[in-house]
């Protein structure tokens, strides 16, 4: 119960990141006027805390809670045998349930690429990482996506020598280039050996030492978006050279793949997509309308909050689909990468808008100007807003900085509710808070769209008032 998010994903990773962040903050003690701050820690005790956090959250997703809500929870191995029946093997007892509707919520698992020698050296994934009791001295992280980046920084802050290898020209390629640069700059400042443009070719053990052999590609293209077609499609035409990266442990974090086999999907002829997820229509129904799917197994997103969002549509459509159906709404899907600085986004970014030929304006507010960020010693990052040209309607927002994921919620609400930047500007924000960054970003947009004709008229009006009606400018009346 609780799936990957509770047991091996969101909850344990955020608990680990929090401990690592505290260590990082202690290392910055002098920035805050403190002479020294030190911490003695045992990595095994840090992992014990991670387990305690998972155990504390677990009741939210427990059999007991759902039973109290009126749900019958059966734990066992299930197989869909028809569009209206599921066979369950539970503790050696086999039974068949018949039903009007079925929802597939089978989740996903870490993708392990078929790199020669990987099985021989052994590897970690986000599934088994939490079994570690000792901090690896030299950790190799394979992958530059959100999972790889979050865990790279966390382990580096605990003192591991981390090398991060990514075959594409930059980390976090779904984000704008300046976002990737901000994260890579912080990683390098914290001692991470970031190897972008490095394609893993094979693993081997030489004289008792584990090695990754990589092809180092050449020049970096202007665009950082992933494209099919290999190095040439990226403009990486210079010859690759082989690079050797020694390590003690390797974490494979190159993405996740939906769980679509082993429970009857193939036998029922339910097709999968090119992204290897269960194919659904706009109502999250599969080839068989009585079978719906949601979450990672259905795609296109791999976030817990979007799984919950889809679950509402899947459940309502499963219950009432014969008379009333709702299309799943993906108009304002937010996500975040919990690195330091945090990266959060909703809607379009500038790279996507250009690629799709969508007209847009860009407004950027630098958080280094924000009073609370300065007071907190976190004066870095930015809020970047894309709007319809000449209008305050929001097309997308990217935030980089402290608590970016929390700050994004205001913009998600605005997009979801059709609220523009003028309304955000007119909303009172508590001073001093990081949330004021949203207001100041809206203010930057407003300044760029100030009504110049009206302002010139107002200027002339006040000049006239100063000269004609200001009591301090009047002459004293003459009397007889």
Buried (B, 14 or more C-beta within 10 A) or exposed (E): BBBBBBBBBBBBBBBBBBBBBBBBBBBEEEEEEEEEBEEEEEBEEBBEBBEEBBEEBBEEBBBEBEEEEEEEEEEEEBBBBBBBBBBBEEEEEEEEBEBEBBBBBBBBBBBBEEBEBBEEBEBBBBEEBBEBEEBBEBBBBBBBBBBBBBBBBBBBBBBBBBBBBBBBBBBBBBBBBEBBBBBBEBBEEBEBBBBBBBBBBEBBEEEEEBBBBBBBBBEBBEBBBEEEEEBEEBBBEEEBEEBEBEBBBBBBBBBBBBBBEEBBBEEBEBEBBEEBBBBBBEBBBBBBBBBBBBBBBBBEBBBBBBBEBBBBBBBBBBEEBEEEBBEBEEEBBBBBBBBBBBBBBBBBBBBBBEEEEEEBBBBBBBBEEBEBBEEBEBBBBBBBBBBBEEEBBBBBBBBBBBBBBBBBBBBBEBBEEEBBBBEBBEBEBEEBBBBBBBBBBBBBBBEEBEEEEEEEEEEEEEEEEEEEEEEEEEEEEEEE
